[in-house]
Amino acid sequence: YEREPRARNLAQMVASVVNITRTAIVTARPDLRRALLLDLTELEGIRVYPSDDDEAIEPADESREGTRLLVDEIRRRLGYETRIAAGRNGEEGFFVSFRIDDDEYWVMMPRERFERRIALQWLGWGALALGLALAAAYIIVFRLKRPLRQLTAAARAIGAGRAPAPLAEAGPEEIETLARAFNQMSRDLERLEADRALILAG
């Protein structure tokens, strides 16, 4: 759903850049072509090189589905004799060939336009958010664990027939309500035990 439309859009952009560059070179006055190429480089990051017989070409990695779709779409738009490379003479980029009469040229565009990378700053923000979430979870668990441990000890004391110390009625609302109810139950049990002892004594 996502790769094919992206490949079509990128191929259309590449074809437009190549066609405009070719037309600009063909129609420009010979004495202005150098200035034109310099403007393309400075303003758009696009460079034009003449093809050499001894140049070292690094072919595009068409084993990746996204790259293969992009290359096929570019060749469909510009012609199947179009060459596409990922590097030339040690320089990395996205190279597309075109011809003017019998001469072949390369248009080089920055590779960043074609590759989607996860920015490191987003990884950093994600790690920070995860760390804050874990810290908050630890604080919440700690605030819940301590009152629950006290409640467990008090319940065991009542089970053993001892009167536990009143629980602190503080913390989250649910824990506070539970502690208040437990203290009321403990007082009721003490009063019931005192009444029973009084009746037995009578």
Buried (B, 14 or more C-beta within 10 A) or exposed (E): EEEEEBBBEBBEBBBEBBEEBBEBBEEBEEEEBEEBBEEBEEEEEBBBBEBEEEEEBBEBEEEEEBBBBBBBBBBEBBEEEBBBBBBBEEEEBBBBBBEEEEEBBBBBBBEEBBEEEEEEEEEEEEEEEEEEEEEEEEEEEEBBEEBBEBBEEBBEBBEEEEEBEBBEBEBEEEBBEBBEEBBEEBEEEEEEEEEEEEEEEE
